[in-house]
Amino acid sequence: MRIEGTGALVVGGASGLGEATARALHEGGAHVVIADLDAGRGEALAASLGERARFAVADVTDAEQLAAAVATAAEAPAGLRISVHCAGIGHAERLARSRGPHRLDAFERVLAVNLIGTFNALRLASTAMLANEPGGEDGERGVCINTASIAAFDGQIGQVAYAASKGAVTAMTLPAARELASSAIRVCTIAPGLFDTPLLAALPAEARAGLAASMPYPPRLGHPQEFAGLACEIVRNTMLNGEVIRLDGALRMAPR
């Protein structure tokens, strides 16, 4: 599917992987709606991109706010055809400790944002895409791209909540793709490894260097632009459907 002239929604698009993806899609000629909780960063990014970029404040766990963002994206001339979901939170906590078990509210919060938030965007965006006219050689109506993590496969000690949420996102990919195939809507998931995002930027330089050294090749943190490049390739390559793609430089996480 062509990027130029399409309507695109990037959820969690104000920073990190989402910001890079919003920039790449806009550069490719898409009409981009940036949905995020951070209104300051989101509005600034939309303003910097200029024409064909808009911001919509949205909490991914709020169905009404996210539905409004989807409706805004669907106002694009060709309708909403690209949805990329990058919103998520991290959490580290051991399952069982001498001072007590893993907090249930923390587990529920991680699943609410990472899993239910992803499902919320997927159900709303794909429903909006049903109204699109078939386009291109294959009569495609749209593509939804979700973000998991290699923690879905290599979860470390203390990552029970995070790994569970990302594992569920990977598990949704194939059944969603199979269901939406009859409507010419594709679904893929990217499972990134260690990327240079605001989350890791808060770590001390020594800790960041240690993480980079753990990468087989290239021996560095991933650049958000590399995630964005893969997202754009998924949009362009119609044969990519129902896939969970690891983007991790051959990294396999150790237990701790």
C-alpha positions in Angstrom: 0.0 0.0 0.0 1.2 3.5 -0.8 1.9 5.8 2.1 1.5 9.0 0.0 -2.0 10.5 0.4 -3.2 8.0 3.0 -4.6 8.8 6.4 -2.4 7.5 9.3 -2.9 7.3 13.0 0.1 7.0 15.3 -1.0 6.2 18.9 1.7 7.1 21.4 3.1 9.3 18.6 4.5 12.2 20.6 7.8 10.7 21.6 10.2 7.7 21.0 9.2 5.0 18.5 5.9 6.7 17.9 7.4 10.1 17.1 9.9 8.6 14.7 7.1 6.7 13.0 4.9 9.8 12.7 7.8 11.7 11.2 8.5 8.9 8.6 4.9 8.5 7.6 4.5 12.3 7.2 7.7 12.5 5.2 6.2 9.7 2.9 3.2 11.9 2.2 0.6 10.6 4.7 -1.9 12.7 6.5 -0.9 11.9 10.1 -2.8 12.2 13.3 -0.6 12.0 16.4 -2.6 10.6 19.4 -1.0 10.9 22.8 -1.5 11.8 26.4 1.3 14.4 26.3 -0.5 17.4 24.7 2.5 19.6 24.9 4.9 17.3 23.0 2.1 16.2 20.6 1.0 19.6 19.6 4.6 20.7 19.2 5.4 17.8 16.9 2.3 18.4 14.8 3.2 22.1 14.5 6.8 21.2 13.5 5.5 18.8 10.8 3.1 21.4 9.5 0.6 20.6 6.8 -1.0 17.1 6.9 -0.2 16.7 10.7 -2.7 17.0 13.5 -2.7 16.2 17.2 -5.4 14.5 19.2 -5.2 14.0 23.0 -6.0 10.4 23.8 -5.6 8.0 26.7 -5.5 4.5 25.2 -7.6 3.1 27.9 -10.3 5.7 27.3 -12.6 4.4 24.5 -14.2 7.8 23.8 -10.9 9.7 23.5 -9.4 7.0 21.3 -12.6 6.8 19.1 -12.4 10.6 18.6 -8.7 10.3 17.5 -9.7 7.6 15.0 -12.5 9.7 13.7 -10.1 12.6 13.2 -7.7 10.4 11.3 -10.6 9.0 9.1 -11.2 12.6 7.9 -8.1 12.2 5.6 -9.0 12.4 1.9 -8.4 8.6 1.4 -9.7 7.7 4.9 -7.8 6.0 7.7 -5.6 3.3 6.2 -2.6 3.1 8.5 -2.7 2.6 12.2 0.5 2.3 14.3 0.2 1.7 18.0 3.3 2.5 20.0 1.8 3.6 23.4 2.9 1.5 26.3 4.5 1.6 29.8 7.2 -0.5 31.5 7.2 -2.0 34.9 9.7 -4.0 37.0 8.6 -5.9 40.1 9.2 -9.4 41.4 6.4 -11.9 41.6 7.1 -13.0 45.2 9.2 -11.1 47.8 9.8 -11.3 51.5 7.8 -8.0 51.9 4.8 -9.4 49.9 3.6 -10.5 46.5 3.6 -8.5 43.3 1.1 -5.7 43.6 -2.1 -6.6 41.8 -3.0 -3.0 40.9 0.4 -2.6 39.2 -0.2 -5.8 37.1 -3.6 -4.6 36.1 -2.3 -1.1 35.1 0.4 -2.6 32.8 -2.2 -4.8 31.1 -4.7 -2.0 30.9 -2.2 0.3 29.0 -0.2 -2.2 27.0 -2.8 -4.9 26.1 -6.2 -3.3 26.5 -4.9 -0.1 25.0 -3.6 -1.9 22.0 -6.8 -3.9 21.5 -8.8 -0.6 21.9 -6.9 1.0 19.0 -7.0 -2.2 16.9 -10.8 -2.6 17.2 -11.5 1.1 16.5 -9.1 1.6 13.7 -10.0 -1.6 11.8 -13.7 -0.8 12.1 -13.0 2.7 10.5 -11.0 1.0 7.7 -14.0 -1.1 6.7 -15.5 2.1 5.2 -12.5 2.6 2.9 -12.8 1.9 -0.8 -10.4 -0.9 -1.9 -7.2 0.5 -3.3 -4.1 -0.7 -5.2 -3.5 -3.9 -7.0 -4.8 -6.1 -4.1 -7.8 -3.9 -3.2 -6.4 -3.2 0.3 -8.3 -1.1 2.8 -5.8 -0.7 5.5 -3.0 -2.0 7.8 -2.7 -2.1 11.6 0.7 -2.3 13.2 1.1 -3.0 16.9 4.1 -2.9 19.1 5.1 -5.8 21.4 8.6 -6.4 22.8 11.2 -9.2 22.8 10.1 -9.5 26.4 7.2 -11.4 25.0 9.6 -14.2 24.3 12.6 -13.5 26.6 11.0 -12.0 29.6 13.5 -11.3 32.4 13.1 -11.6 36.2 10.9 -8.8 37.4 9.1 -8.6 34.0 6.1 -10.8 34.7 3.5 -8.0 34.1 5.3 -6.4 31.1 6.1 -9.8 29.4 2.5 -10.9 29.9 1.1 -7.7 28.3 3.5 -7.9 25.3 3.0 -11.7 24.9 -0.7 -11.1 24.7 -0.2 -8.5 22.0 1.8 -11.0 19.9 -0.9 -13.6 20.4 -3.6 -11.2 19.1 -1.7 -10.7 15.8 -2.6 -13.8 13.8 -6.3 -14.2 14.8 -6.8 -10.5 14.1 -5.1 -10.8 10.7 -7.2 -13.9 9.8 -10.4 -12.2 10.8 -9.7 -9.0 8.9 -8.3 -10.7 5.8 -11.7 -10.9 4.2 -12.0 -7.1 4.5 -8.5 -6.6 3.0 -7.1 -5.2 6.2 -3.7 -6.5 7.4 -2.3 -6.8 10.9 1.3 -7.1 11.9 3.3 -6.6 15.2 6.8 -5.3 15.7 8.7 -6.7 18.7 11.6 -4.3 19.3 14.7 -5.1 21.5 16.7 -2.4 23.2 16.0 1.0 21.6 17.2 4.5 22.4 13.9 5.9 23.7 13.0 8.3 26.5 12.6 5.3 28.8 16.3 4.3 28.4 17.5 7.9 28.2 16.8 8.2 31.9 19.4 5.5 32.7 23.0 6.5 33.7 25.5 6.5 30.9 27.3 3.4 32.3 24.0 1.4 32.4 23.2 2.5 28.8 26.7 1.4 27.7 26.2 -1.9 29.3 23.0 -2.5 27.5 24.5 -1.5 24.2 27.4 -3.9 24.8 24.9 -6.8 25.2 23.8 -6.4 21.6 25.3 -9.0 19.2 25.3 -6.8 16.1 25.1 -4.0 15.7 26.7 -3.4 19.2 24.5 -0.4 20.1 20.9 0.5 21.0 18.4 0.6 18.2 17.5 4.0 16.7 13.8 4.9 16.7 14.1 5.6 13.0 14.9 2.0 12.4 11.6 1.0 14.0 9.9 3.6 11.8 11.6 2.2 8.7 10.2 -1.2 9.4 6.7 0.2 10.1 6.8 1.9 6.7 8.0 -1.3 5.0 5.1 -3.2 6.5 2.7 -0.6 5.1 4.3 -0.9 1.6 4.7 -4.7 1.5 1.3 -6.3 1.2 2.6 -9.8 1.8 3.5 -8.9 5.3 0.4 -10.0 7.2 -0.2 -11.9 10.5 3.5 -11.6 11.4 5.3 -10.7 14.6 8.7 -9.3 13.5 11.6 -9.2 16.0 13.7 -6.0 15.6 16.5 -6.7 18.0 20.0 -7.1 16.4 19.9 -10.9 17.3 19.6 -10.1 21.0 18.2 -12.8 23.3 17.7 -11.5 26.8 19.3 -13.3 29.8 17.2 -14.2 32.8 18.3 -11.0 34.6 
